Amino acid sequence: MLRHYNDDDKFKKIIDEFILSSSDNESIKYILRNIDFEAFKLGISFYQMIFILIQKDVIHKRKSQL
């Protein structure tokens, strides 16, 4: 089970490292900007939005395996 994103600085560090390592990839930068914009519209942090998207993906994959 995933822990809440705020409780885990490792989660934020992983996301930050991913962003830095993909800074040359324009399509990833575009996606990250959109995620940040959607988070802003919802009034949540970028990290919380990433966490929500990961949770949704995990749930979707579990459902498709049934």
Phi, psi and omega per residue, in radians:
M1 nan 2.424 3.141
L2 -1.375 2.405 3.049
R3 -1.439 2.844 3.115
H4 -1.097 2.424 -3.049
Y5 -1.022 -0.593 -3.119
N6 -1.200 -0.433 -3.099
D7 -1.448 -0.052 -2.999
D8 -2.339 1.746 3.082
D9 -1.151 -0.400 3.099
K10 -1.106 -0.669 3.114
F11 -1.043 -0.839 3.137
K12 -1.097 -0.682 3.135
K13 -1.136 -0.720 3.109
I14 -1.080 -0.785 3.133
I15 -1.107 -0.774 3.114
D16 -1.064 -0.744 3.132
E17 -1.137 -0.692 3.087
F18 -1.066 -0.794 -3.137
I19 -1.064 -0.800 -3.141
L20 -1.129 -0.672 -3.102
S21 -1.298 -0.315 -3.111
S22 -1.928 0.330 -3.066
S23 -1.125 -0.320 3.120
D24 -1.538 -0.176 -3.062
N25 -1.621 1.893 -3.063
E26 -1.129 -0.650 -3.116
S27 -1.190 -0.643 3.087
I28 -1.193 -0.713 3.093
K29 -1.055 -0.699 3.111
Y30 -1.103 -0.806 3.129
I31 -1.078 -0.778 -3.138
L32 -1.115 -0.664 3.075
R33 -1.097 -0.726 3.118
N34 -1.142 -0.710 3.090
I35 -1.077 -0.764 3.133
D36 -1.101 -0.716 3.125
F37 -1.123 -0.776 3.120
E38 -1.107 -0.690 3.094
A39 -1.082 -0.756 3.111
F40 -1.042 -0.785 3.137
K41 -1.081 -0.592 3.135
L42 -1.480 -0.169 -3.138
G43 1.313 0.519 3.111
I44 -2.129 2.936 -3.129
S45 -1.358 2.779 3.069
F46 -0.997 -0.755 -3.125
Y47 -1.125 -0.686 3.111
Q48 -1.130 -0.697 3.119
M49 -1.109 -0.769 3.096
I50 -1.040 -0.776 -3.138
F51 -1.041 -0.777 3.132
I52 -1.082 -0.764 3.141
L53 -1.120 -0.681 3.094
I54 -1.127 -0.783 3.118
Q55 -1.047 -0.767 3.128
K56 -1.070 -0.709 3.133
D57 -1.132 -0.747 3.116
V58 -1.083 -0.782 3.140
I59 -1.107 -0.762 3.128
H60 -1.065 -0.761 -3.134
K61 -1.164 -0.661 3.101
R62 -1.130 -0.740 3.129
K63 -1.110 -0.677 -3.098
S64 -1.278 -0.308 3.112
Q65 -1.475 -0.216 -3.134
L66 -1.321 nan nan
